Amino acid sequence: PDLSGYEKFGLGNVKYNISRIHVSAVEFPSASISLIPGTGIKLVIGNASLIINMNWNIRTWMFKDSGRSTVYISKVFVTAIFSTPLDNTGHTSISLTSCRTTSGDIDIKLNGKS
């Protein structure tokens, strides 16, 4: 979904809009799934990366600008634990019981008119 809003900075507000958000690349060079007896499933993703492209525009009382942006996120690590209990009909259900995510580097390239 698009993001829009405003933030207060110094002498005024900055209105922003981020639209056409598109994840254009995802890499999982290291991923593993293991069973945890009596608990469920553990998913570990290491050193993942992704590229996100989007349009942006900002407006203040002094100026306005718009353009495209590319966000590079790398060194992403995810550990998730899923429980796999049986429901009341005997079928297995899956629910996320814990998730921890960290990212190492975020690089943002802004291309605008200014």
Secondary structure, DSSP 8 states (H G I E B T S, - for coil): --EEEEEEETTEEEEEEEEEEEEEEEE-SEEEEEEETTTEEEEEEEEEEEEEEEEEEEE-SS-EEEEEEEEEEEEEEEEEEEE--B-TTS-B--EEEEEEEE--EEEEEEEE--
